[in-house]
Amino acid sequence: MTHVDRYDDAARAWVTEAIATVEADANRSADTHLLPFPLPREWGIDLYLKDESVHPTGSLKHRLARSLFLYGLCNGWIGPDTTIVEASSGSTAVSEAYFARMLGVPFIAVMPAATSAEKIALIEFQGGRCHLVDDPARVVVEARWLAEDRGGHFMDQFTYAERATDWRGNNNIAESIYHQMRLERHPVPAWIVVGAGTGGTSATIGRYARYQRLPTKLCVVDPENSAFYPAWQAADWTVTTGRGSRIEGIGRPTVEASFQPTVVDRMIQVPDAASIAAMRAASKVLGRRVGGSTGTNLWGAFGLIAQLLAAGRTGSVVTLLCDGGERYAGTYFSDDWVAGQGLDLAPHLSTVERFLTTGDWPA
């Protein structure tokens, strides 16, 4: 009998230890908090923020990075000498750099040149290298080329996000939300609101709600320049915009493979000025700075709550606090940066302030 062995005892032992190391990180981390957002109690509608900023790397993307590393390790794509390459606007790269350093493998983040300096510094702090690309539409192409050139592994969050996460449970973000809502006055949310970068989070939540036979509806909010909303509107998944998103972490110039439109009940396109206005207003209400994608989420949630209120309905809405605002001191919280982008926040700030007082929202 003839046979061919490709089994390497040392490499397999390293992978076994690496998986245990990544799993131990999850075991050390307590679940993230579910924070109530203050609204008038007499409305009968409650809003909650799932605070993903408390992860060790400070954002929702910590969950994704952990899942992608486990997926790559278990598929045999990552070994002791593998250079990890990712296309990321920042937060995923920060989290992947953390896990790469934990395992002792090199990490390179390919990202738009306009990525905030604060995020670049966080990636480098975690031991990663940053490869900046002038054209945001070419980030994925450049990352794939770089991985091939180094003989490394391209993580490709935009393809693997929805399949790397166990959407049936295993303490994923959806299961965590419903568990934490059990003792609230409206324990099953009427809506969960999320943005889409890879589409992995919306896929996980939408699938989980269906799997558990829950009536919760899923709303995906999308910033300017992103392809997800116009593609959804036209039911044409080949739509491209050729432009990057100004709201880091969400929005893509093409519809990525991980985005699953059939689990989404509604999409809302949010102007960038509205995202930043909602972010700033929420930061004042919460007494802490939140990031731009959290502002996008809240803009969508406020509109849905106003609709429930106008219809005389009660219930709960849950959205995500994706990361802290400290990463955006030089961009979204800088009046000079906002002015340089040609954005006028004033009318959107007025809309949010009116909503928080009266529950009114523009038609």
N, C-alpha and C positions, 0 to 999 in steps of 0.2 A: 504494500500500500504506500502510495506517495502522498505527501501533504506539504503545505506551506504554512509556516507559523509567522505571524506578525506580532506575537505577544512579547512585550518588553516588561519584564518584572519590575524594573526600577521606575519606568514611566507610569505603570499601572499603580504602583504604590504611591507615587507622587499625586496622581489624580485622586486616589482614595483619600489621602490626607487633605488635599485641597478642597474636596467636597465637604469633608468634616469641618474644615476651617470656615467655609462660607456658611454652613448650617449653624455653626456655633455663634456666628455674628447675629443671626436671626434670633437665636435662643437668648442672647444677652440683651436684646432690645425689647423693652416693653412695647405694647401696642401704642399707636399714636392716639392723641386725644381727640374727642369730639366736642367742639366748643359751641355753645349757643351764641348766636348773633342777636344782640338786643333789638327786639321789635315790640311794639305795643301788645301786651298780652291779650287785650280785648279783641284784637284782630282774629284770634283763634288759629293763627298760622305761625308755625315755628320754623326758624332757619338755623341750620347747623353747619359748621365748618369742620371738616376732617383735617386736622392739623398735621400735614405731612412734613412740616419744617423741622420737627423734632427728631427725625431720623439722624443717625450719626453724620451723614453728609448733607443734612439740611434741606432735603427736598423729597417730593414724591418719587423721584427717579431712583432713590435708593432701592426701593422694591424692585424696579425694573432691572437695575444693574445686577442685583443678587440673582434674579431669575435667569438673566442672560448668561451669567457666569456658570450657574448650575447646568443650564441647557448645553452650553459649549463644552463643559467638562464631561458631562454624561454622554454626549455625542462623539467624544474623542477628538474634538476640534482644538482643545487647549491642552498643552503639555507644559513641562517645566521650562522649555526654552522658547515658548510661543510669544511673539510680540502681538499685543492686542491693539487693534485700531478701531476707532469709532467715529462716525459722523454725528456731530452733536453741536447744538447751539450753546451748550454749557452745562446744565445740571446733570444730564446723563453722564457726561464726561467726568464731572467731579466725582460722581458715585462710582463709575467704573475705575477711575484712577485709584480710588480708595481700595477696591477689591483687588486690583492688580498689584498694588504695593503689598497688600496682605499676603498674596500668594508669591510675591517675588518675581513677577514677570513684567517686562516693559509695557508701557502704555503710551499711545499717541492719539491725541484728539484732533480731528480735522473739523474745523469750524469756520463760520463766516468771520471775516476780518472785523466786522462791526460788533462782535460779541463783547459784552461789558468787561472792562479791565478787572473788575472784582471777581468775575467767574474765571477768567484766565489765571488770576493769582491763586484761586482755590484749587484749580487743576494742578498747577505747578507745586503747590504746597503738598498735595497728595502724591507727588513724585511723578506726575505725568508730563508729557511734552505736548505743546500746542503747535499745530500746523494750520496756519491761517490762510483762507482762500478768499479772494476778492469777490468772486461771483457765488452767492449763496446757492444757486441752482446746481453748482458743480461740486458741492461738498461730498455727496455720496460717491460720485465718480472718482474723485481724488482719493477718498478713503479706500475704495476698493483697489485702486491702482497701488496705493502705498502698502497695503497689506500684501498684495502679490509680490511687490518689489522686495519686501522684507522677509518673505516666506512666513508671514504671520497669519493671524485670523481677524477678519473683518467681522465685528460683532453684528452689525446691520440691524440695529434696533427697529428700523422701520419695516423690516420684513418679519422679524422673529418675536416682536413684543407680544402679539396676541397668542402665539403658540407656546411661548416659554413659561407663561403663567398658568397655574392650575385654576381655571375659572369655576370649577365645581366647589371650591372651598379652600381647605388647607390654610386658613387664616389669611386669605387674600383680602384686598381692600374692601370688596363687596361684603364678604362674610363678616368682616370686622365692623363695618357700618351698621349692618342689621343687628348684630349682637349688642352693640353699644346703644342702639335705639330702643331696646326692649322695654325700658322703664319710663320712657317719655310718654307724654299724653297722646301723641300720634305716632306710635312705634313703627308703622310701615310708611315710609315716605311716599308722598304723592309724586314727587319728582326727585331725581338725582341729576345734578348739572355738572358736566365736566367739559374741558377743552380737549382737543385732539392734536397731538404732536405725532406720535407713532399711530395712535388709535388703540393701543393696547389696553388702556384703562377703561375706555368706553366699551370695548369688546368684553372685558372681564365682567364689568357691572351689568351690562345688558344681558349677557348669557346667564349670569348667576341669578338674576331676577326671574328669568324664564324657567331656569332649572328648578328654582324653589317655588315656582307657581305663584309669584307675588305680583300685585297689580301696579307696582311702581313703574313710572314712565321715565325714559332716559332722554335728556336734552343735551345735545352737544353744541357748545358755543365756539365760534370760529372768528379769528381776527381778520383784518384787512389783508389782502394779497395772498390769502390762503386758497388752495384749490378745493378743500373739502366742501365748503358751502355751495359754491356755484356748481360743482359736480353733483351734489345732492339735489339741488334745485332742478337741474336738467336731467337727472338720472343718467348721466354720462360720466363714467369713471375714468375717461381719458383726458378730462379737462386739465389744463395746466395754466399757471399764471406767469411763470418765468420770474417771479419775484419772491424774495424772502420776507418773512414776517418780522415786524418790529416788536411783537410781543414774544419774548424769548420763551422757548419751551413748547409753544403751540403754533399751529399753522404750518402748512407745507406748500411748496409750489406745485407739487403733484399729489395725487391721491395715493397714499402709501399702502402696501400690501396688508399691513396689520389693521387698517381701518375696515370695520365691518358695518356697512350702512344698514343692513337689515335688522340690527338690534337697536337702532336709533329711532326714537319716536318723533323727535323734533330737532331741527337745527336753527340756530339764531346767528346771524352775522353781526358782530359787534365792532363798531368803529374803534380804532386805536385810541383816539382821544377819550372815548367813553370808558375803555378799559383802564386807562391811567387815572381818569377822574374817579371811578369807582374804587380803585386801589387806594388813592389818597384819602378819600372820604372814609373808607373802611379802616384805614390805619389810624385815623383820629378816633373813630368809635371804639376800636379794639385796644387802643393805647399801645400799639406796636406796629411796626412797618411790615406790610405784606407785599408780595411781588406782583408784577403786571398780569400774569395769567390768573391770579386770584381775583384781580379786578375784572377780568373778562368773565370769569365764572359768576361773580356777584352781580354783574350787570344782567346776565341772563336770569339768575335766580330772582332778582328784584322784579323783573317783568312778569315772571311766572306767578310770583306771590301776589302781585297787583291783580293779575287775571283771576286767581282764586278768590281774592277778596271781593272783586267786583261781581263775581258769580255767587257770592254768599256762601262759599265753601270754607271749611276748615281743613287743617292737615299740616304736614311738615314737608320741608324741602331741605335737601342735603347737598352741599357742594364741597369743594376741596380748597384748603389753604395750601397751595402747592409748594411755596418756599417763602423765605423771609425777604423783606425789602432791603436789607443791608447790602445785598448783591447789586442793587440798582441805584445806589446813591448818586452816581455820576450820570445816570440816564433818566429813568422815570421820575425820580425825585428831584431832578435838577431842572429848574425853570429855564435855564439857558438851553439845555438840551431839547426840552419840549418846544421852545420857540424856534430852535434851529430846524426842527422837524416840521414846522409849519402847522402845529397842532394847537387848537383852541379848546381848552378844558372847561371854560366858564359855563357854557350852556349845559354840558353834561354834569358838572358839579351841581348846578341848580336842579337838574332833573333828579339826581340822587337825594339831595337834601329835601326836596318836596316829597319824594316817595317815603323817606324815613319818618316824615312828620304826618303825612296824610294818607299814604298808601296809593296815591295817584301815580299813573305811569302813562307816557304818551301812547296813543293808539298805534 
